[in-house]
Amino acid sequence: MGRVTSAPLPAAVLWDMDGTLVDTEPLWMAAETPLVESHGGTWTHEDALRLVGLGLHDAARVLQDAGVKMSADAIVTHLTDEVMASLAREGVPFRPGARELLADLRARGVKTALVTMSLRHMALSIAELIGPDAFDIVIAGDDATRPKPYPDPYLQACAGLGVDPTDCVAIEDSPNGLRAAVASGTTSLGVPMQVSLVGTGAHAVWPTLDGRTADDLAELHATHRKARHV
């Protein structure tokens, strides 16, 4: 890990937020359970895992099926407010190595995007806590023309950055996110947290970002490009 390579750096690195950059998935799960129970339903950890990586309105429909008698918009607002309140109380829990890798990319001049299905105001709040210059662009759930697993959020980020998706690396922790990244044409890296990434088409899976650098991503990207053109 952390090796120096002669491989060129990718044009941009596109980051998922929840579960990849920040460890917020447990906060979403903690907000879901009392909401379902307040409407007389039951919600297990296995139920919560089904929502990992889903667009928020898709997740809201699953919660409605579990008995939550609220509109999809009201569910999305409620869950987002609960998670934001938890972050305000407890601070932003970064995934191991994520903040350091992001800083290395910025120091090396690599463009970065935050590509998340969370609402824009939440994504911007977390981006601001990381640093005002952490990302060149933010594509959030309410910006995307179609949610992950469609490639639209990643394609929108690349268009906004003025880069070709094939020149970029995307980092994801969920199957839906990886399917979106792969479909967009990026070199797609999985870093699992809550769920298995087997069968998602990821071009590589790393157990952690701890100790990883921009050079590691350059090597991964170069290896994938070479394999694609063989």
Secondary structure by P-SEA (a helix, b strand, c coil): cccccccccccbbbbbcccccccaaaaaaaaaaaaaaaacccccaaaaaaaccccaaaaaaaaaaacccccaaaaaaaaaaaaaaaaaacccccccaaaaaaaaaaaabbbbbbbccccaaaaaaaaaaaccccccccccccccccccccaaaaaaaaaaaccccccbbbbbccaaaaaaaaaaccbbbbbccccccccccccccccccccccaaaaaaaaaaaaaaaac
